[in-house]
């Protein structure tokens, strides 16, 4: 007797896989989900940072955020039984990846002090293109002209959202480009990290390197202020989202091809738009909404392109 269709869907035979199972096991979808969560976490972190920077120097804020993030990270490492993996945070490739992140953050803050944030954000959106080119030149990943075209559409959408005012010729714009290079270097170096390194170990290394670098610069160039209770809770929240962001971005680029993940880093513009509306009361205009639509359209096109070209591959080992 033939089983009802509902029963087949609810209780598939051992050798029968449903479409939902295939989607759940897809490394590409895991990577896409990870990068979207990562960008959302980074925007939440940036929102808290922007609120704290109203009356505190930037490098000191970075130090406070780093302390809070490490306070979040260490208990999670202990709870998950990953304390034995902490020495892996000091692997040369992990430290080099963290140093690239430090370069990106310091350049971003330097440029932010002299440029409108919209212009700077637009410039840093070239980082996914730098990732794809780097993966092609260094690791020989196939990109293809169609993917590059779709990435170009994503960059165009990001520019429409940011709407730069034409000050990219500013001498400080070079720091915006260096920010993009630093972010791309971080993501490219994720492939060189030993495969059995837990994401939290990499996150711990990043938090520590950035905090120490910011501490040196803060003591050297800034006049310290007494932190307030508002600074404390903002940095406590920012530290949590920063830890999440670094963990998910590492998982995205270490488990999934860069050509799949990179386009979805543009989701940061959508998250930023939501932050502007909900926190700062800034509503995007029609041009910005069109840019968001273009970003999402290019991302969906990448999904369809990957779906046609997908071939069975062995799933990477769980961390």
CORQUIJO-V177041 format. One record per pair of residues at least 6 apart in sequence whose ideal C-beta (glycine too) atoms are under 8 Angstrom apart, sorted by the first residue. I is the first residue (numbers start at 1). J is the second residue. Records with the same first field share a line. If there is no record, write none. Layout:
BEGIN
I: J ; J
END
This chain:
BEGIN
8: 16
9: 18
12: 18 ; 21
23: 29
25: 315
27: 255 ; 256 ; 313 ; 315 ; 316
28: 256 ; 257 ; 260 ; 306 ; 310
30: 251 ; 255 ; 256
31: 251 ; 252 ; 253 ; 255 ; 256 ; 257 ; 260 ; 261
32: 252 ; 256 ; 260 ; 261 ; 264 ; 303
34: 248 ; 249 ; 251 ; 252 ; 255 ; 256 ; 261
35: 248 ; 249 ; 252 ; 253 ; 261 ; 264 ; 265 ; 267
36: 264 ; 267
37: 244 ; 248
38: 244 ; 245 ; 246 ; 247 ; 248 ; 249 ; 252
39: 245 ; 264 ; 265 ; 267 ; 268 ; 271
40: 267 ; 271
41: 241 ; 242 ; 244 ; 245 ; 248
42: 241 ; 242 ; 245 ; 249 ; 268 ; 271
43: 268 ; 271 ; 272 ; 274 ; 275
44: 237 ; 238 ; 241 ; 271 ; 275
45: 65 ; 238 ; 241 ; 242 ; 245
46: 272 ; 275
47: 275 ; 279
48: 65 ; 234 ; 235 ; 237 ; 238 ; 241
49: 61 ; 65 ; 234 ; 238
51: 234 ; 279
52: 61 ; 64 ; 230 ; 231 ; 234 ; 235 ; 238
53: 61
55: 225 ; 228
56: 64 ; 225 ; 227 ; 231
57: 218 ; 222 ; 223 ; 224 ; 225
58: 109 ; 112 ; 113 ; 222
59: 109 ; 214 ; 215 ; 217 ; 218 ; 221 ; 222
60: 214 ; 218 ; 222 ; 224 ; 225
61: 231 ; 235
62: 105 ; 109 ; 210 ; 211 ; 214 ; 218
63: 211 ; 214 ; 215 ; 218
64: 227 ; 231 ; 232 ; 235
65: 211 ; 235 ; 238 ; 239 ; 242
66: 207 ; 208 ; 210 ; 211 ; 214 ; 215 ; 239
67: 211 ; 235 ; 239
68: 235 ; 236 ; 238 ; 239 ; 240
69: 207 ; 211 ; 238 ; 239 ; 240 ; 242 ; 243
70: 204 ; 207 ; 208 ; 211 ; 239
71: 236 ; 239
72: 239 ; 240 ; 243
73: 200 ; 203 ; 204 ; 207 ; 243
74: 204
76: 200 ; 243
77: 83 ; 85 ; 86 ; 200 ; 201 ; 204
80: 198 ; 200
82: 198 ; 200 ; 201
85: 197 ; 198 ; 200 ; 201
86: 201 ; 204
88: 94 ; 194 ; 197 ; 198 ; 201
89: 201 ; 202 ; 204 ; 205 ; 208
90: 205
91: 193 ; 194 ; 197
93: 189 ; 192 ; 193 ; 194
94: 193 ; 197 ; 201 ; 202 ; 205
95: 205 ; 209
96: 189 ; 192
97: 185 ; 186 ; 189 ; 190 ; 192 ; 193 ; 202 ; 205 ; 206
98: 202 ; 205 ; 206 ; 208 ; 209 ; 210
99: 209
100: 182 ; 183 ; 185 ; 186 ; 189
101: 182 ; 183 ; 186 ; 206 ; 209 ; 210 ; 246
102: 182 ; 209 ; 210 ; 213
103: 178 ; 181 ; 182 ; 185
104: 178 ; 179 ; 180 ; 181 ; 182 ; 183 ; 185 ; 186
105: 182 ; 210 ; 214
106: 213 ; 214 ; 217
107: 175 ; 176 ; 178 ; 179 ; 182
108: 120 ; 124 ; 175 ; 176 ; 179
110: 172 ; 175
111: 120 ; 172 ; 173 ; 175 ; 176 ; 179
112: 120
114: 170 ; 172
115: 167 ; 170 ; 172 ; 173 ; 176
116: 164 ; 165 ; 167
118: 162 ; 163 ; 164 ; 165
119: 162 ; 164 ; 165 ; 167 ; 168 ; 173 ; 176
120: 176 ; 179
121: 158 ; 162 ; 269 ; 272
122: 158 ; 159 ; 162 ; 163 ; 164 ; 168
123: 164 ; 168 ; 173 ; 176 ; 177 ; 179 ; 180
124: 176 ; 179 ; 180 ; 183
125: 155 ; 158 ; 159 ; 162 ; 180 ; 266 ; 269
126: 155 ; 177 ; 180
127: 179 ; 180 ; 181 ; 183 ; 184 ; 187 ; 265
128: 151 ; 154 ; 155 ; 184 ; 262 ; 263 ; 265 ; 266
129: 151 ; 155 ; 262
130: 180 ; 181 ; 183 ; 184
131: 184 ; 187 ; 188 ; 253 ; 258 ; 262
132: 141 ; 143 ; 147 ; 148 ; 151 ; 258 ; 259 ; 262
133: 143
134: 184 ; 185 ; 188
135: 141 ; 143 ; 188 ; 191 ; 257 ; 258 ; 259
136: 142 ; 143
138: 188
139: 191
141: 257 ; 258 ; 259
142: 259
143: 259
144: 259
146: 305
147: 259 ; 302 ; 305
150: 263 ; 298 ; 301 ; 302 ; 305
151: 262 ; 263 ; 298
153: 294 ; 297 ; 298 ; 301
154: 263 ; 266 ; 294 ; 295 ; 298 ; 299
155: 266
156: 291 ; 294
157: 266 ; 269 ; 290 ; 291 ; 292 ; 293 ; 294 ; 295 ; 297 ; 298
158: 266 ; 269 ; 291 ; 295
159: 291
160: 287 ; 288 ; 290 ; 291 ; 294
161: 269 ; 272 ; 273 ; 284 ; 288 ; 291 ; 292 ; 295
162: 269 ; 291
163: 287 ; 288
167: 173
168: 176
186: 249
187: 249 ; 253 ; 258 ; 262
188: 253 ; 258
190: 202 ; 250 ; 253 ; 254
191: 253 ; 254
193: 202 ; 250 ; 254
195: 254 ; 316 ; 317
196: 317 ; 319
197: 319
198: 319
199: 247 ; 248 ; 250 ; 251 ; 254 ; 319
200: 247
202: 246 ; 247 ; 250
203: 243 ; 246 ; 247 ; 250
206: 246
207: 242 ; 243 ; 246
218: 224
251: 319
252: 261
253: 261
255: 316
259: 302
260: 302 ; 306
263: 298 ; 299 ; 302
264: 299 ; 302
266: 295 ; 298 ; 299
267: 295 ; 299
269: 291 ; 292 ; 295
270: 292 ; 295 ; 296
273: 284 ; 288 ; 292
276: 282 ; 283 ; 284
277: 283 ; 284
284: 292
END
